[in-house]
Amino acid sequence: MKAEIITIGTELLLGEQVDTNSVYIAQQLARIGVDLYYKTTVGDNRGRIAEALRLALGRCDVVITTGGLGPTADDVTREAVADVAGRPLVLVPALLAHIESLFQRWGRPMTENNRRQAYVPEGALIIENPVGTAPAFAVDLPQGTIICLPGVPREMKYLMEERVLPYLREKMGGRIQVIKSLILRTCGLGESQVGEQIEDLMQCANPTVGTAAHAGQTDVRITVKADSEEEADRLLEEMAARVRERLGDAIYGTGSETVEEVVVRLLAQARRRLALLETNTGGALAARLRSVLQAEQVLALTEVLADAETVAARFGGGEEAPWSSPSAAVRAAQELLARSGADLALALVGSMEPGGDPYTARQGVTQVALATPQDVAWQTHHFGGTGELTQRWVGTRALDQVRRYLLSVLRSQGLPKPA
C-alpha cells in the first residue's frame, strides 16, 4: 500500500508552526508496513487542497490529511474532500450530538460555527473522536482512500493509533509488514566518497541504502521492509555488515549517536585525558564535548584564543604566515601537552586570508594538530572564518582525528573496537 500525507494549514507554509504531525504519522505507517511515498503541505485554500488531493490520489492508494477540520471559515478540508469526491456535505446528527455533549461537559456555550464540524461528505465513514470536537472521516473512492484527521496533535495521535491503524490493517487484509531503518554515521569522508564505495549497495531494492550529508560527516541509512521484526533485524544487520566492510573506521556510530559522545567514551576506555585549544571555533568544540556525560573526567584543559596570530605570539610558529602554515597549531599542541599534564592535546588554529569575511566558511584555513607523547600529526582544512558551518565542520573533523588515534591505541592494547 502506497501512502501520501497532506498537512493543511497556512501557518505551516509561513513557518509560524513546525509540522510535527507528518513525522508522527510517517512513524505509525512504518509500523504496519505502509510505504510512504510523498508528503505535501498546502495552505487553507479549498481549491489548492482539492488540487493536492487529486494529485495524491493519482499516485497513491491512501491519502492521510491532517488539519483544516476546525469550526472556522478557513477550515475547508471537508469542502475540498467533498469537491474531489463529487459528493455533497451532509449533516450527521450523531456527530452534532457528540459535539453538543462535549460543550455541555466543558460548561461552555457552543457557537453556531461548531455545527460545521458535524458535516462530512456524503457516504463517508465516520471516525469517532472522543478527545475533541473535530470528527475524523474516511472516504473510499475508485482512485483510493482519503482519511482526514484533525490538526491538533493530541487528537491526531489518538485517532491514528486507535482508529486509523486498525482500519488500514483491515484494508490490507490483516497482513502486517514492518518497515525499519538503521543509520550508520560516518565522518572523515565526504558524501561523494561514501557513495562511491557503496554505489552497488545503493541499487538494492530491499533493504534500500541511501546517504545524507551533514557538516563534516555523512549518514548511511539502511531501510528494510519485512514480515516480522526478527526478519527485519536480520536483513538490516546483513546489509550493515556489508556497509561496514566497505567503510571500515569511517563509521563512528549508529542511530543518533554523535562523534563527541564516541570520543568521550573512547577517551574513558583508553584512560586518556585531552587538552584542547581553539581559535576560530570559539569554544564550540569544548561545548560539544562538555555536553556529554562524564566529559569532565576526560577533559584536562580547554582554552580559547582570539586568532592564529595570538597563538603564534604565545607559542611561536615559525616564520611562515600563520594562516597558511600548520606550524602554529603544531607548536601550540606540543606546548599544551607539556604544560597541561594531559595524555593528548588538540589545537585548532584558524586564520583568515587577507580581505576574507570572518563569517564565510571558505575564506581561510584551519590547521588542526594532535600531539601525543609519541608524535604530533596535523591536518589542513580549507574552512576558515568563525561562522557556524566552519565551527561544526572543522570541529567534527578534529574529533574524528582524535577518534581514529584512540582506536589505534585500543587496538595496540588488544582491546576490541567499540561496537
C-alpha distance (Angstrom), angle and dihedral (degrees) to the residues before:
residue distance angle dihedral
M1 . . .
K2 3.83 . .
A3 3.79 119.3 .
E4 3.78 140.8 -170.0
I5 3.80 127.5 -164.1
I6 3.80 119.7 -146.8
T7 3.79 116.0 -167.1
I8 3.79 112.9 -162.2
G9 3.78 127.3 -155.4
T10 3.78 136.7 95.3
E11 3.81 88.8 -135.6
L12 3.81 87.9 66.9
L13 3.80 92.3 54.6
L14 3.80 91.8 47.7
G15 3.79 91.6 52.0
E16 3.80 91.5 -119.9
Q17 3.79 91.4 123.7
V18 3.80 131.4 29.9
D19 3.80 116.4 -125.9
T20 3.79 106.2 -123.2
N21 3.80 94.9 149.9
S22 3.79 96.1 76.0
V23 3.81 90.8 50.3
Y24 3.79 91.1 54.7
I25 3.80 94.2 44.4
A26 3.80 90.5 49.4
Q27 3.80 90.7 53.0
Q28 3.79 91.5 50.7
L29 3.80 93.4 48.5
A30 3.81 89.6 52.8
R31 3.81 89.1 55.9
I32 3.80 90.9 66.7
G33 3.78 98.9 33.7
V34 3.80 100.3 -103.8
D35 3.82 110.2 153.4
L36 3.78 111.0 -128.4
Y37 3.79 107.3 -153.2
Y38 3.81 104.1 167.4
K39 3.79 144.5 19.9
T40 3.79 120.7 -161.1
T41 3.81 131.3 -176.0
V42 3.77 120.2 -160.0
G43 3.81 133.7 173.0
D44 3.78 129.2 -117.1
N45 3.77 95.5 -77.0
R46 3.80 121.1 124.2
G47 3.79 96.0 -147.7
R48 3.79 96.0 46.5
I49 3.81 92.4 46.1
A50 3.81 89.5 52.5
E51 3.80 90.2 48.1
A52 3.81 91.0 51.5
L53 3.81 91.0 48.7
R54 3.80 93.1 51.2
L55 3.79 91.3 49.3
A56 3.81 91.3 48.8
L57 3.81 93.3 48.8
G58 3.78 89.1 52.6
R59 3.80 91.8 61.6
C60 3.81 108.2 24.4
D61 3.80 139.9 50.1
V62 3.79 97.0 -137.2
V63 3.80 131.1 26.6
I64 3.80 119.9 -163.1
T65 3.78 117.7 -163.6
T66 3.78 127.4 -169.4
G67 3.78 124.4 -166.3
G68 3.77 137.1 22.6
L69 3.82 97.4 78.6
G70 3.81 97.2 108.2
P71 3.81 128.4 112.4
T72 3.82 100.7 -101.2
A73 3.79 130.0 97.6
D74 3.80 93.6 -104.7
D75 3.82 92.4 56.4
V76 3.79 96.7 95.7
T77 3.80 105.6 148.1
R78 3.82 91.5 109.0
E79 3.80 91.4 53.8
A80 3.79 93.3 46.5
V81 3.82 92.5 51.1
A82 3.81 89.8 48.3
D83 3.81 89.5 52.2
V84 3.81 92.2 51.4
A85 3.81 92.6 45.1
G86 3.80 92.5 46.2
R87 3.79 90.5 -129.6
P88 3.80 132.5 122.0
L89 3.78 123.7 -114.7
V90 3.79 111.9 -106.5
L91 3.79 131.8 -165.5
V92 3.80 114.0 -114.6
P93 3.83 108.2 -153.5
A94 3.81 92.5 -157.7
L95 3.79 90.8 56.5
L96 3.80 91.8 48.2
A97 3.81 90.1 50.7
H98 3.79 90.0 50.2
I99 3.80 92.4 51.6
E100 3.81 91.6 47.2
S101 3.80 91.1 50.2
L102 3.80 91.2 52.6
F103 3.80 92.3 54.1
Q104 3.81 90.6 47.2
R105 3.80 89.7 52.1
W106 3.80 90.8 49.2
G107 3.81 91.6 47.9
R108 3.78 92.2 -125.1
P109 3.82 131.0 124.5
M110 3.80 115.1 -109.5
T111 3.80 112.9 -126.5
E112 3.77 120.8 -138.6
N113 3.80 94.2 -110.4
N114 3.81 90.4 63.9
R115 3.82 86.5 72.2
R116 3.82 86.7 72.0
Q117 3.77 88.6 71.1
A118 3.80 91.1 63.4
Y119 3.82 91.3 64.1
V120 3.80 121.1 92.2
P121 3.82 134.1 164.8
E122 3.78 111.4 -77.4
G123 3.81 112.1 -90.3
A124 3.81 94.3 16.9
L125 3.79 120.1 148.5
I126 3.79 107.5 -117.1
I127 3.79 115.4 -132.1
E128 3.80 105.2 -159.1
N129 3.79 116.0 -129.8
P130 3.82 110.0 -158.4
V131 3.81 92.6 172.4
G132 3.81 100.2 55.4
T133 3.79 147.8 12.0
A134 3.80 98.0 -106.2
P135 3.80 107.9 91.5
A136 3.76 118.1 -146.9
F137 3.78 122.4 -142.1
A138 3.78 143.3 177.8
V139 3.78 128.1 -140.6
D140 3.79 120.7 -160.0
L141 3.80 113.5 -150.5
P142 3.81 132.4 172.6
Q143 3.82 88.5 -106.7
G144 3.82 94.7 50.0
T145 3.78 144.3 -71.0
I146 3.81 128.5 -58.8
I147 3.81 116.6 -156.8
C148 3.80 116.0 -170.1
L149 3.81 120.3 -158.8
P150 3.81 131.2 179.1
G151 3.78 119.4 -98.7
V152 3.81 94.7 -130.6
P153 3.84 101.6 104.1
R154 3.81 95.3 -141.2
E155 3.81 92.2 53.4
M156 3.80 94.1 40.7
K157 3.82 93.1 51.6
Y158 3.80 93.4 49.4
L159 3.80 93.5 48.6
M160 3.79 93.2 43.9
E161 3.80 92.8 54.3
E162 3.80 100.7 35.3
R163 3.79 102.3 34.8
V164 3.80 115.4 11.7
L165 3.81 100.9 47.0
P166 3.84 93.1 51.3
Y167 3.81 88.8 46.3
L168 3.80 92.1 51.9
R169 3.81 91.9 45.4
E170 3.79 88.7 55.6
K171 3.81 91.7 49.0
M172 3.80 88.3 51.7
G173 3.80 90.4 55.9
G174 3.78 92.9 -108.7
R175 3.81 92.1 -67.4
I176 3.78 106.2 135.6
Q177 3.75 123.2 -167.8
V178 3.77 130.4 -175.3
I179 3.79 127.6 -128.7
K180 3.80 113.6 -162.1
S181 3.78 134.2 170.9
L182 3.77 136.0 -158.3
I183 3.79 123.6 -164.8
L184 3.79 120.8 -152.7
R185 3.81 110.6 -163.5
T186 3.79 120.4 -147.3
C187 3.77 136.9 -178.9
G188 3.76 134.4 -178.6
L189 3.80 92.4 49.4
G190 3.78 128.4 79.6
E191 3.79 121.6 -126.7
S192 3.81 91.9 -104.1
Q193 3.81 91.1 53.2
V194 3.79 92.2 48.9
G195 3.79 91.0 46.2
E196 3.78 92.2 51.0
Q197 3.80 92.6 53.3
I198 3.82 95.3 49.2
E199 3.80 99.0 30.2
D200 3.81 94.7 123.0
L201 3.81 91.5 48.4
M202 3.79 89.2 54.2
Q203 3.81 88.4 62.6
C204 3.82 93.0 63.1
A205 3.81 117.1 113.2
N206 3.82 98.8 -151.5
P207 2.96 117.7 44.9
T208 3.78 95.9 26.4
V209 3.80 119.6 -152.4
G210 3.79 125.9 -155.4
T211 3.79 140.7 160.0
A212 3.80 135.8 -130.2
A213 3.81 123.1 -168.4
H214 3.80 125.2 -140.4
A215 3.80 132.1 171.5
G216 3.78 105.1 -59.6
Q217 3.78 96.0 -13.7
T218 3.80 144.7 63.0
D219 3.80 130.0 -142.9
V220 3.79 123.0 -144.9
R221 3.80 111.2 -153.7
I222 3.81 119.7 -160.7
T223 3.81 115.9 -167.3
V224 3.78 125.9 -174.5
K225 3.79 136.9 -176.4
A226 3.80 116.4 -153.1
D227 3.79 143.5 156.0
S228 3.81 93.9 -112.4
E229 3.79 142.6 18.7
E230 3.79 89.8 -111.8
E231 3.78 94.1 53.4
A232 3.80 91.0 45.3
D233 3.80 91.9 51.9
R234 3.80 91.3 48.5
L235 3.80 93.5 50.9
L236 3.80 91.7 45.9
E237 3.78 93.0 51.6
E238 3.79 92.8 46.7
M239 3.79 91.8 53.7
A240 3.81 92.2 41.3
A241 3.79 89.1 55.4
R242 3.80 90.2 54.0
V243 3.81 91.6 49.5
R244 3.81 91.8 47.1
E245 3.79 89.8 51.6
R246 3.80 89.9 56.2
L247 3.81 99.7 41.2
G248 3.80 102.1 32.5
D249 3.80 115.7 173.2
A250 3.79 91.7 3.8
I251 3.81 84.7 83.0
Y252 3.78 107.5 81.4
G253 3.80 102.5 170.1
T254 3.79 150.1 -26.0
G255 3.78 139.1 -107.1
S256 3.78 114.0 -1.4
E257 3.81 94.0 -19.9
T258 3.81 114.4 138.4
V259 3.78 127.3 -143.2
E260 3.82 90.5 -121.5
E261 3.81 90.0 57.4
V262 3.78 90.0 51.5
V263 3.81 93.4 47.8
V264 3.81 92.9 50.6
R265 3.79 90.0 49.1
L266 3.81 92.5 48.7
L267 3.79 91.9 47.7
A268 3.79 89.5 53.8
Q269 3.81 92.8 45.5
A270 3.81 92.9 48.8
R271 3.82 90.8 42.0
R272 3.77 92.8 -125.3
R273 3.81 130.3 142.8
L274 3.80 122.6 -148.1
A275 3.81 131.1 -144.5
L276 3.80 116.1 -159.7
L277 3.80 133.9 -161.1
E278 3.82 121.7 -175.1
T279 3.78 135.7 -178.3
N280 3.79 118.2 166.3
T281 3.81 93.1 18.1
G282 3.79 85.7 65.9
G283 3.80 97.7 -149.1
A284 3.81 93.8 -49.8
L285 3.80 92.6 122.3
A286 3.81 92.8 50.3
A287 3.80 88.5 49.9
R288 3.81 90.9 52.8
L289 3.79 91.1 51.7
R290 3.80 93.9 45.0
S291 3.79 90.3 53.3
V292 3.81 87.4 69.8
L293 3.78 119.2 87.9
Q294 3.82 112.4 -107.2
A295 3.81 92.3 15.8
E296 3.80 92.5 128.5
Q297 3.80 89.0 62.2
V298 3.82 91.6 61.8
L299 3.82 101.1 34.0
A300 3.80 111.6 88.1
L301 3.81 98.1 176.7
T302 3.78 139.9 -11.3
E303 3.79 123.8 -165.3
V304 3.80 135.9 173.7
L305 3.81 123.2 -154.7
A306 3.78 126.2 -172.9
D307 3.80 101.2 -116.1
A308 3.79 147.3 -32.4
E309 3.79 92.1 -79.0
T310 3.82 89.7 57.9
V311 3.80 89.8 49.8
A312 3.80 91.9 49.7
A313 3.78 91.2 48.4
R314 3.79 92.7 52.0
F315 3.79 101.0 38.2
G316 3.80 104.5 17.0
G317 3.75 122.4 -119.3
G318 3.75 113.9 -162.7
E319 3.76 129.2 -96.2
E320 3.79 98.5 -70.0
A321 3.78 120.5 98.2
P322 3.84 106.0 -84.0
W323 3.80 93.9 -133.3
S324 3.81 92.0 61.4
S325 3.81 101.9 35.2
P326 3.81 132.6 69.3
S327 3.81 90.9 -147.6
A328 3.83 95.7 96.8
A329 3.82 92.0 50.4
V330 3.80 92.4 46.2
R331 3.79 93.4 49.5
A332 3.81 91.5 45.2
A333 3.81 92.5 51.2
Q334 3.80 91.9 48.7
E335 3.80 93.7 48.0
L336 3.80 91.8 44.4
L337 3.79 90.7 52.7
A338 3.80 91.8 50.0
R339 3.79 97.8 50.1
S340 3.82 101.1 33.9
G341 3.78 99.4 57.8
A342 3.80 88.5 -132.9
D343 3.81 125.3 141.1
L344 3.80 93.5 -127.4
A345 3.79 135.3 10.5
L346 3.78 129.3 -151.4
A347 3.80 122.9 -160.8
L348 3.81 124.5 -171.1
V349 3.79 110.7 -168.3
G350 3.79 117.9 177.3
S351 3.78 129.2 179.1
M352 3.75 137.7 178.7
E353 3.75 127.6 -115.9
P354 3.81 110.4 -121.7
G355 3.79 109.3 -75.8
G356 3.80 93.8 10.2
D357 3.81 123.6 146.7
P358 3.83 108.3 -115.2
Y359 3.82 91.5 -144.5
T360 3.79 96.3 52.1
A361 3.79 115.4 90.7
R362 3.80 103.3 -141.5
Q363 3.79 99.5 45.4
G364 3.78 97.8 98.6
V365 3.78 143.7 -6.6
T366 3.78 137.3 -88.5
Q367 3.79 119.8 -147.0
V368 3.81 115.9 -152.7
A369 3.81 118.8 -165.6
L370 3.80 126.8 -177.0
A371 3.80 115.7 -163.3
T372 3.80 123.0 -164.5
P373 3.81 130.8 171.0
Q374 3.80 88.0 -95.6
D375 3.81 103.0 46.5
V376 3.79 146.8 -40.4
A377 3.80 126.4 -102.1
W378 3.79 126.2 -168.9
Q379 3.77 139.8 -170.6
T380 3.78 131.4 -162.4
H381 3.80 116.2 -139.2
H382 3.78 118.6 -168.0
F383 3.77 93.1 -139.8
G384 3.79 116.3 102.1
G385 3.77 137.2 161.2
T386 3.78 127.4 64.4
G387 3.78 101.2 -88.1
E388 3.79 123.8 132.1
L389 3.82 92.7 -108.1
T390 3.81 91.8 54.3
Q391 3.79 92.7 47.0
R392 3.79 92.8 50.1
W393 3.81 97.0 41.1
V394 3.80 97.5 44.6
G395 3.80 92.3 40.8
T396 3.78 92.3 54.3
R397 3.79 93.1 47.5
A398 3.81 90.8 48.3
L399 3.81 91.1 51.2
D400 3.78 89.0 49.3
Q401 3.81 89.4 55.5
V402 3.81 89.3 54.2
R403 3.80 91.8 44.4
R404 3.79 93.9 54.2
Y405 3.80 91.6 48.1
L406 3.82 90.8 51.6
L407 3.80 91.0 49.4
S408 3.81 88.8 56.0
V409 3.80 90.0 49.8
L410 3.79 92.5 51.4
R411 3.79 91.6 48.6
S412 3.78 91.5 50.1
Q413 3.79 87.8 53.7
G414 3.79 90.1 52.5
L415 3.81 92.3 -113.9
P416 3.81 119.8 141.5
K417 3.76 120.7 -106.8
P418 3.83 108.2 -100.2
A419 3.80 114.1 -102.7
